[in-house]
Amino acid sequence: MSELEPQLSSDLIARSLNYHGQMLQKTWESEKSDNLQKMGINNLEFTVYQQRQKYLSFQDRGKRLKLQQFIVKKSNELFDPNVMQIEETRSRPVDSGHFALMPPFGYFLSLDKTSRLQHLFQILKIGDAIISNVTTKNNAGLILKVVCVGLENVYSVDDLNVKAFCPTSKLISAVDKKNQSRSFMVNDLVCCEVLEVIPECEKIICGMSGTYSSIHRARLGLFHPEDFPEPYKLAQEPRTEHYESMLEKSVGFNNPNSINCLSNSMGLGQLHFSNMVALNGRFPEMEYATELRQAQATKWAFRSVADGIEHFKAGRQTEAFQ
């Protein structure tokens, strides 16, 4: 690759191609020639696109082509590896009153276990915290069943039967609520950090020594049910509401300071509007998607007419003409 060409994330590009299919690959190759081969992106299977294909309408083919042309044109910004870097200076909200407390988003979706398992091993990375049940104890270490991933951004996996292994050399003493030390036992809950992920055989190696992250080091080791993250606890309740209705009832969601806290937690602060430098300002009008603007205008017009009819039915003539 030429030194003048920007370094792009081959992983992000491969995932985008897998999602959008051969049409994006052809568009990319027509604009950038052998760029994909130089980045080592070969033998794409397009499995995600094949799953989506039956839901794509032929009438929207032109819109999809414009989207793919946009992706290729803006590839330097979209696939900049710096976009994926997490800044250590990002601040988090001090208490839950600054954000909506919700179950993990997967709680509201009807997804098959195979897809969820694949997604888990795509997002799981070294240093992540996992909370697990001890199922077997032997001289080599502990065999665990993973209950959930993460202490803040929680991913509930207790129904997926995900196994992990913690070697004896990576164990620490099990300290209970009374500050008494003991050995780990079957059915104990433990918190570990991920040391190695092997997606091909769905294998996770973990430890309790806090090798990679100091953020959750104090919580590694014996874990107590009352210490489960609030999103996980909410996910154990029967689902009686849709995501939107539950979100709007949340005190944190209706806190006017939540926008500032969200901006800070994403590393944007109050000076930027996007993690992508090219989007930190007004988008050029010549690059607006005309069809999208027309579709939005049509939906707004229908909504306005529907609202007007409702006002008429209720006898609110003044509001109906607004």
FENUR-V521458 format. One record per backbone hydrogen bond with DSSP energy under -1.0 kcal/mol. CO is the residue of the C=O (numbers start at 0). NH is the residue of the N-H. If there is no record, write none. Layout:
BEGIN
{{CO | NH} {CO | NH}}
END
This chain:
BEGIN
{{1 | 4} {8 | 12} {9 | 13} {10 | 14} {11 | 15} {12 | 16} {13 | 17} {14 | 18} {15 | 19} {16 | 20} {17 | 48} {20 | 24} {21 | 25} {22 | 26} {23 | 27} {24 | 28} {25 | 29} {26 | 30} {27 | 31} {28 | 32} {31 | 34} {33 | 37} {34 | 38} {35 | 40} {36 | 39} {39 | 41} {45 | 49} {46 | 50} {47 | 51} {48 | 52} {51 | 54} {52 | 55} {57 | 60} {59 | 63} {60 | 64} {61 | 65} {62 | 66} {63 | 67} {64 | 68} {65 | 69} {66 | 70} {67 | 71} {68 | 72} {69 | 73} {71 | 74} {73 | 77} {74 | 78} {78 | 8} {79 | 82} {80 | 83} {86 | 89} {94 | 97} {95 | 98} {103 | 106} {104 | 107} {105 | 108} {111 | 115} {112 | 116} {113 | 117} {114 | 118} {115 | 119} {116 | 120} {118 | 122} {119 | 123} {124 | 127} {127 | 193} {128 | 149} {129 | 191} {130 | 146} {130 | 147} {131 | 189} {132 | 144} {133 | 186} {135 | 142} {139 | 167} {140 | 137} {141 | 165} {142 | 134} {142 | 135} {143 | 163} {144 | 132} {146 | 156} {147 | 130} {148 | 154} {151 | 153} {154 | 148} {156 | 159} {161 | 145} {163 | 143} {164 | 205} {165 | 141} {166 | 169} {167 | 170} {169 | 207} {173 | 181} {175 | 178} {179 | 175} {181 | 173} {184 | 187} {187 | 133} {188 | 222} {189 | 131} {190 | 220} {191 | 129} {192 | 206} {193 | 126} {195 | 204} {197 | 202} {198 | 201} {202 | 197} {203 | 164} {204 | 194} {204 | 195} {206 | 192} {215 | 218} {216 | 219} {220 | 190} {223 | 226} {224 | 227} {228 | 232} {229 | 233} {230 | 234} {232 | 235} {233 | 236} {241 | 245} {242 | 246} {243 | 247} {246 | 249} {249 | 253} {251 | 254} {254 | 257} {256 | 260} {257 | 261} {258 | 262} {259 | 263} {260 | 264} {261 | 265} {262 | 267} {262 | 268} {263 | 266} {267 | 271} {275 | 278} {276 | 279} {278 | 280} {283 | 286} {284 | 287} {288 | 292} {289 | 293} {290 | 294} {291 | 295} {292 | 296} {293 | 297} {294 | 298} {295 | 299} {296 | 300} {297 | 301} {298 | 302} {299 | 303} {300 | 304} {301 | 305} {302 | 306} {303 | 307} {304 | 308} {305 | 309} {306 | 310} {307 | 311} {308 | 312} {309 | 313} {310 | 315} {311 | 314} {314 | 316} {315 | 319} {316 | 320} {318 | 321}}
END
